[in-house]
């Protein structure tokens, strides 16, 4: 009886344990930022993207792999510790530019799991593959870039080219990952002496550009002033031209009028012109018209008025 009771107790205990395991491994929870892959005997069957409590067959028949569906970050060249401090890996970030300068380059890759089944089964460690592909891509792009571009205004192009190259590599590996973006955190020279020398060169280049811009600004100012003076001279000349033309037209009109009078009575017009000319040339002279013909007529005639001028203030 004792042996039978012992076997019964043992079987009951096993049943309880199996039931407990089945109960504990038949339910799983998916958060809103997560997705799950249900694996049956090592084969991926169902994809679960709805958040909440879900049922599956107990282990070892089925198991659920919970994966993130939000955007993740890969830190290349450094690591941010739990206390907020940064740990740099200079050996990983040391690279050679196209003009044979050594720089330290670290960056962040934004990525997400686009195909959970491929992420789980197409590679043993997809994040390590992503890290290696990132290293390959950034080294290739830095190796074809100049030091000036890497340290100054060429960073945006380096980021874009690295992202494009990394995307093409990840697509070839087909590991269920999508690269969303690449952000350079820092590109710097490896020691203080080299940094100081490069900074001096950069400052000199900026001073040169500043001087060039100032010279161009002065040139544009002088050209604008010269153009204004030119326009003023041309405008003045146009005004003088118009005035001379109008004056000439007026003189022609006067001449034509005189010519009409002259044509009607040439002798009188000729004498009048002579008198007017003498008055204009000799304004203070006493001019008389002499009659040399015989007869008892007046021998001379004053042109000016023969009436005496009235003196101002006179009582008469």
Residue pairs with C-beta under 8 A, 6 or more apart in sequence:
21 58
21 59
22 58
23 58
25 58
25 59
25 63
26 55
26 56
26 57
26 58
27 53
27 54
27 55
27 56
28 36
28 53
28 54
28 56
28 64
28 66
29 52
29 53
29 54
30 36
30 48
30 49
30 50
30 51
30 52
30 54
30 66
31 51
32 51
33 68
33 69
33 70
34 51
34 66
34 67
34 68
34 69
35 47
35 48
35 49
35 66
35 67
35 68
35 69
35 113
35 116
36 47
36 48
36 49
36 54
36 64
36 65
36 66
36 67
37 44
37 46
37 47
37 48
37 64
37 65
37 67
37 116
37 117
37 120
38 44
38 45
38 46
38 47
38 48
38 56
38 62
38 63
38 64
39 45
39 62
39 63
39 64
39 65
39 120
40 57
40 61
40 62
41 61
44 116
44 117
44 120
44 121
45 62
47 116
47 117
48 54
48 64
49 69
54 64
56 62
56 63
56 64
65 116
65 120
67 113
67 116
67 119
67 120
68 112
68 113
69 112
69 113
70 112
71 110
71 111
71 112
71 180
72 110
72 111
72 112
72 113
73 108
73 109
73 110
73 111
74 108
74 109
74 111
74 127
74 130
74 131
74 134
75 106
75 108
76 92
76 93
76 106
76 107
76 108
76 109
76 131
76 134
76 135
76 138
77 88
77 89
77 92
77 93
77 104
77 105
77 106
77 107
77 185
78 86
78 87
78 88
78 89
78 93
78 106
78 185
79 86
79 87
79 89
80 86
80 87
81 87
88 106
90 104
90 190
92 135
93 104
93 105
93 106
94 102
94 103
94 104
94 190
95 102
95 103
95 104
95 105
95 138
95 139
95 142
95 143
96 102
96 103
96 142
96 143
97 103
97 142
97 143
97 145
97 146
97 147
97 150
98 142
98 143
98 144
98 145
98 146
99 146
99 147
101 147
101 189
102 189
102 190
103 142
103 147
103 150
103 151
103 187
103 188
103 189
103 190
104 186
104 187
104 188
104 189
104 190
105 138
105 142
105 150
105 184
105 186
105 187
106 184
106 185
106 186
107 134
107 138
107 159
107 162
107 182
107 183
107 184
107 185
108 182
108 183
108 185
109 130
109 134
109 166
109 179
109 181
109 182
110 179
110 180
110 181
110 182
110 183
111 130
111 177
111 178
111 179
111 180
112 177
112 178
112 180
113 119
113 176
113 177
113 178
114 176
114 177
114 178
115 176
116 176
117 176
118 174
118 175
118 176
119 126
119 175
119 176
119 177
120 176
122 173
122 174
122 175
122 176
123 129
123 173
123 175
126 175
126 176
126 177
129 173
129 175
130 170
130 175
130 177
130 179
133 166
133 169
133 170
133 173
134 166
136 169
137 162
137 165
137 166
137 169
138 162
140 165
141 158
141 161
141 162
141 165
142 150
142 158
145 154
145 157
145 158
146 154
147 198
148 154
149 155
149 157
149 158
150 158
150 187
151 187
151 188
151 189
151 198
151 202
152 202
155 184
155 187
158 184
158 187
159 182
159 183
159 184
162 182
163 179
163 181
163 182
166 179
166 182
167 179
170 177
170 178
170 179
188 195
189 195
189 198
258 269
258 273
261 269
262 269
262 270
262 273
275 287
275 303
278 285
278 287
279 287
279 303
286 302
286 303
286 304
287 302
287 303
287 304
288 300
288 301
288 302
288 303
289 300
289 301
289 303
290 299
290 300
291 297
291 298
291 299
291 300
